[in-house]
C-alpha cells in the first residue's frame, strides 16, 4: 500500500497527469496580480493555470489579457458557478490531476508549497486549508498530509481535488447563487463518497470531520466583501439541497446552464 501511494504521488505532475491550479476572482485586480505572481514564483511542479473571473468591472479581465494569464470569464453568477468554471476547465478540458483551487486573496510564500497538496490528494482525494483563525475546531491531527487535522469546520481559501474524487462527486451545486454554503456542501458530498474527511467522527456528533492541511499560504482579505444577503439566500437553498442525497452533480442543472458554461469555456483565453 505504501509503495502504491509513493508511485501515485510521484506520478502526479508528470505525463498527462499534470497539476492544475485554478484561481477564482471578482473585482480584485491588484490582489489577483499578486496571487498569480506568487503562484508562478513558488510552484515547482509542472502545472496548468486558469483564472476564473466572475464578472469583474475593475479592469481585472483587461489585466489578465494584457499579461497573457490564462483565464475564463463571464457575467457575475456567484461563487459556485465561478469555481465550477475553473474546475470544469482544469478537469474536463485540461485533464489535470490533482486540481488546487485558490481564492484570489490566498497565495503561497515558499517554494514547493504545492507538494503537500499533491500528497494530500493522493492520500485522501480531497483536503482543505487549515486556517489558524478557526483552529479551535481542530480535534486531532497535526495538519500534515500523513496526519491531517480532523476538523468540524472548513474554509474555502484553498482546496485540492483528485481526478478520482471529481469523477465520483463532480462539481458545486449551481442552485447556490452569490456566496455561502456551496463549498461546505461540496465537501460534505466528497466525504460521503469517501474523500477528504471522516463520515463517522468519534467525538459524539453526527457532523463529519473535514481533513485540513497546514500550508505556507497567506490569506489577505478575511471578512471583507461579506455578502450577508447572499449568505442568507444560500443558507435557505442549503436546507433544500442537503436533502438531495445524490453524490454526483454536473457543473450545470439545465440545458441553458450547460450552453452558457460551454460558451464560456469555448471563449476562454488560453495561450
Residue pairs with C-beta under 8 A, 6 or more apart in sequence:
5 122
5 123
8 122
9 118
9 119
9 122
11 17
12 19
12 45
12 97
12 98
12 118
12 121
12 122
13 19
13 45
13 46
13 47
13 118
14 46
16 95
17 96
17 97
17 163
18 46
18 47
18 48
18 94
18 95
18 96
18 97
19 43
19 45
19 46
19 47
19 48
19 96
19 97
19 98
19 99
19 100
19 114
19 118
20 47
20 48
20 49
20 50
20 90
20 91
20 94
20 96
20 97
20 98
20 99
20 100
21 39
21 43
21 47
21 48
21 49
21 50
21 90
21 99
21 100
21 102
21 114
22 49
22 50
22 51
22 52
22 83
22 86
22 87
22 89
22 90
22 99
22 100
22 101
22 102
23 32
23 35
23 36
23 39
23 49
23 50
23 51
23 52
23 86
23 101
23 102
23 103
23 104
24 51
24 52
24 54
24 79
24 82
24 83
24 85
24 86
24 101
24 102
24 103
24 104
25 31
25 32
25 51
25 52
25 53
25 54
25 56
25 60
25 103
25 104
26 53
26 54
26 55
26 56
26 60
26 76
26 82
26 104
27 56
27 57
27 58
27 60
28 56
28 58
28 60
28 104
28 105
28 221
29 56
29 58
29 59
29 60
29 63
31 104
31 105
31 220
31 221
32 51
32 60
32 63
32 64
32 104
33 63
33 67
34 107
35 102
35 104
35 105
35 106
35 107
36 49
36 51
36 67
36 69
38 107
38 108
38 109
39 49
39 102
39 107
39 108
40 49
42 108
42 109
42 110
42 111
42 112
42 113
43 108
43 113
43 114
44 111
44 112
44 114
44 115
45 114
45 115
45 118
47 96
47 114
48 70
48 90
48 94
48 96
49 69
49 70
50 70
50 71
50 72
50 86
50 89
50 90
50 94
50 268
50 270
51 64
51 69
51 70
51 71
51 72
51 86
52 71
52 72
52 73
52 82
52 83
52 85
52 86
52 89
53 60
53 61
53 64
53 71
53 72
53 73
53 74
53 82
54 73
54 74
54 76
54 77
54 78
54 79
54 81
54 82
54 85
55 73
55 74
55 75
55 76
55 77
56 73
61 71
61 73
63 69
64 71
64 73
64 269
65 71
65 269
68 271
70 268
70 269
70 270
70 271
71 268
71 269
71 270
72 85
72 86
72 89
72 264
72 265
72 267
72 268
72 269
73 264
73 268
73 269
74 81
74 85
74 260
74 264
77 177
78 176
78 177
78 178
78 179
78 182
78 230
79 156
79 172
79 176
79 178
79 179
79 180
79 182
79 183
80 172
80 173
80 174
80 176
80 177
80 182
81 172
81 174
81 261
83 101
83 172
83 182
83 183
84 171
84 172
84 174
84 251
84 261
85 261
85 264
85 265
86 101
87 99
87 101
87 161
87 166
87 171
87 172
87 251
88 171
88 251
88 261
88 265
89 265
89 268
90 96
90 99
91 99
91 161
91 163
91 166
93 265
95 163
96 163
97 121
97 162
97 163
98 117
98 118
98 121
98 122
98 160
98 161
98 162
98 163
99 160
99 161
99 163
99 166
100 114
100 117
100 158
100 159
100 160
101 158
101 159
101 160
101 161
102 157
102 158
102 217
103 156
103 157
103 158
105 157
105 219
105 220
105 221
106 129
106 157
106 158
106 217
106 218
106 219
106 220
107 217
107 218
107 220
108 114
108 215
108 216
108 217
108 218
109 216
109 217
109 218
110 216
113 215
113 216
113 217
116 144
116 145
116 213
116 214
116 215
117 127
117 158
117 160
117 213
117 215
118 160
119 145
120 127
120 145
120 148
120 160
120 211
120 213
121 127
121 160
121 161
121 162
121 165
122 162
123 145
123 146
124 148
124 195
124 196
124 197
124 211
125 161
125 162
125 164
125 165
125 190
125 194
125 195
125 196
126 159
126 160
126 161
126 162
126 165
126 187
126 190
126 191
126 195
126 196
126 197
126 211
127 145
127 148
127 159
127 160
127 196
127 211
127 212
127 213
128 154
128 155
128 156
128 158
128 159
128 187
128 196
128 210
128 211
128 212
128 213
129 155
129 157
129 158
129 159
129 212
129 213
129 215
129 217
130 138
130 143
130 148
130 149
130 151
130 212
130 213
130 214
130 215
131 155
131 157
131 219
133 222
134 151
134 153
134 155
137 151
137 152
137 153
138 149
138 150
138 151
138 212
139 149
139 150
139 151
139 152
139 201
139 203
139 209
140 149
140 150
141 147
141 148
141 149
141 150
141 212
142 149
142 214
143 149
143 212
143 213
143 214
144 213
144 214
145 213
148 211
148 212
148 213
149 211
149 212
149 213
149 214
150 197
150 198
150 201
150 209
150 210
150 211
150 212
151 209
151 210
151 211
151 212
152 201
152 205
152 207
152 209
152 210
153 210
154 183
154 184
154 187
154 210
154 212
156 183
157 217
157 219
158 215
158 217
159 183
159 187
160 213
161 190
162 195
164 195
165 190
165 193
165 195
165 196
168 193
168 195
168 247
168 248
169 186
169 189
169 190
169 193
169 195
169 247
169 248
169 249
170 247
170 248
170 249
170 250
170 251
171 186
171 249
171 250
171 251
172 182
172 183
172 185
172 186
172 249
172 251
173 182
173 185
173 186
173 241
173 249
173 253
174 249
174 251
174 252
174 253
174 257
175 237
175 240
175 241
175 253
176 182
176 185
176 234
176 237
176 238
176 241
177 230
177 233
177 234
177 237
178 227
178 229
178 230
178 231
178 233
178 234
179 226
179 227
179 230
179 231
179 234
180 227
180 230
180 231
180 233
180 234
180 235
181 231
181 234
181 235
181 237
181 238
182 234
184 238
185 238
185 241
185 242
187 196
187 197
187 210
188 208
188 242
189 247
189 249
190 196
190 197
191 197
191 198
191 199
191 208
191 209
191 210
192 199
192 208
192 247
193 247
196 210
196 211
197 208
197 209
197 210
197 211
198 208
198 209
198 211
199 208
200 208
201 207
201 208
201 209
250 258
251 257
251 261
252 258
252 260
252 261
